[in-house]
Amino acid sequence: MLNRRHLLAGLGAAGVTNFAPAAFAAQTPDGPPDYRATVIRVSEALAPGEIHVLPDDFHLYWTMPEGQAIRYWVGVAKPGLYEPGEYWIRAKKEWPSWTPTPEMIERDPKYAEWEDGMPGGPGNPLGARALYLFDARGRDTFLRIHGTNNPRTIARRVSNGCARLTNGYIKHLYKQVPIGTRVVLHPRGVRAQVS
C-alpha cells in the first residue's frame, strides 16, 4: 500500500487541471454540478490502471497513462465499517443481485427481508454495476465498488463498507476497469493535496 507521503506526492505534486473533455462529460451527465467527475493531472508516480479511494475526501481516482486520472465523487462506509487495504477486482456484474451479510442484518434487522437475496434492477442498493473486491489470497471480501439508486448518498458516510457512485458514473468506470485491477482503500486521515 502507498504510504502517506507517497500518496500526497502522487495526488498533489502535479496539481489539478480541471478539464472535462466533451466526450467524457456527455457519457456521465448525472449528479449535481459540484459532484461531477473530473479528469485531473496527477503525478506519474501513480501507476495507471489502478483505483484509489480517499474516504475523507469522498473521492475515487481511476488512474490513467500520462499522469492523468478521473476523479469521481463517492459515498463511503459508515464510521467503524471502512476497511482500508489493498484489494483486487476479481468479478464484475451488471445489475447485480444483492444479499446482505449476517453482520449487516445484525446491525440493521430491516435487511432480514432480503436474507435470501434481492434480484438486480433499479430498486437494488448495488445499482447498475458492481466491481467485487477480493483480498490477496483470492477471497471475496464482500466489499464492492457499486452504483446506487440514491444519489443523495454521494459524499456521505452511509454504506456497510462499500464505495458507491451514481449509476451513470459506475457504468462509465465499469467499462474501463478490467478484472485484476488493483484497488487501494486508503486509511482515514489521508487527503489529497490539490491546487
N, C-alpha and C positions, 0 to 999 in steps of 0.2 A: 504494500500500500504506500502511496505517496506520503511523505511526512509533511508537516505543516508548512515548513519553509519552502519545500519544492512546490506544493500546491499554490501557495500565494505567488511565487515567482511564475508558475505556469499560467495562472489565470490573470495575473495582474501586470506582469512586466511589459507585455506588449500593449496593454491598454485595450480599450474597447473602441471599435469603429462601428457605430450603429448604422448599419445599412441592411436593408431588406430587399434583395432582388425581387423584381416584379413576379417572376415565376414562383418564388417561394411564398410570397405574400398571397398570391392567387390560390395556392394549394391549401393554405391554412388560415382561413379568414376568421375563425371563431375566437371568442374570448374578448374581454374588454380591451380597449386600446392599450392600457397600461400593462396588460398581461400577454401581449403578442410576442411570439417567438422572434428572436433577432439573431442575425448572423453577426458574429463578433470576431475580432482578431485575438488570438491567444499566443502564448509562447510556443515555439515549435518544439520545446522540450516535452510537451504533452503529445503522446503518440496518437496518430489519427486512428479512427475506428474504435474509440472507447466511449463509454458513458461514465460521467462523473456527476454525483448528486451532492449538493451542498444544502443540508436541511435548514440551516439558519437563514440562508438567502432565498429558499424556496426555488432553487434553480437546478435544472438538469442540463448538462452540457454533452452534446454529441460532437466529439472532436473529428475534424476533417483534415485533409492534407493542407500544406502551405500555411500552417498557423491559423486556421480558421475553426470555428465551432458554431453550432446552432445552440443558442441558449433558450430553453423552454422554461416556463413557469410550471411549478408542480405543487401539489398538496403532498404532505409527508405524514409520518406516523405521529400519533398522539404521544405526549410525554411518557417515557418509560417503555415504549414499544419500538422505538427506532433501533435498528441493528446495524451499526457501521461495520464495514468489512469489504472484502474483495469477493466478487461473485462472477459467474459466467452464465450467459443466456444459453440454455440447452433446449428450450422449446418456445414456440411462438404460436399463438392461436387467434383466429378471427372470431369475433363474437363468442368469447369463451364462456363455458359454464362456470359456476362458482359454488363451492361448498365451504361453509365456514368451518374452521378448525374447532376441536373441542375447547381449546383455550378461549377462542372468540365467543363461543356460546356461554362459557362460564362467566366471562366478563359482561356479556350482554345477552340475557336469555331470549330476547326477541329473535335472535338468529336461529334458535332451535327450529323455527318453522321451515328452515332450509337445510336442516342437517343431512338430508339425503340429496341435496344439490338443487341449484336453480339453473334452468337452461339459459343459454346465451340469448341475448336480444337487447332491445333498447332499455328495458327496465332492470337489467342486470348491473350490479355495482361495479363489475370489472369493465364495463363499457364495450367499445367497439373492437379493441385489440388488447392482447396481453403478452408481455415478454416475461418468461419464467426464469427466476434466478436460482442457480444451483451453486453449492459450495465446491471447494477444491477437490473433494472426494467424489463429486458427482451426485450428491444427494440434493433432492428438492428441498429448498428452504421454506417453501410456501410464501416467499416474498415475490412480489410481482411489480413490474412497471406496467401500468394499465391505464385505460381510459376511465372516464366517469360519466355517469348520466346526470351529475350535479355539478356544473361548472363553478358554482359558488364555493366549492370546497378547495379551489386552487388558491395557493398561497396561505394555506392554513394547516394546522397540525390536527388531522382528523382521522387518519387511517389506522388500521391494525398492524402496520409495519410496511405497507407498500408505498410506492410513489405513484401519484396519479396525474395524468394530463387530461385536458379536454379531449373529447373523441376525435375532433379534427386533427389535433396535434399528435395524438398517439397513432393515428393512421399514417401520418407523414413520417414519424420516427420509425414505425414498424417496417415500412418499405425499405428503409436504408440499413437497418441493423441485421446482420447475419447471425445465424446460430454460431456460438462460440465467442461472441463478443464479451470482452472483459467489462465489468461494471464495478465501480468503486462507490460505495456509500460512505462518504467521508463523515468523520465524527462531528458532533455538535461542537461549536466553538471555532470551526474553521470557516473563514469567509473569504470570498474572492475580493481582491482589491482591484477595482476598476476605476478608470478615469474618464 
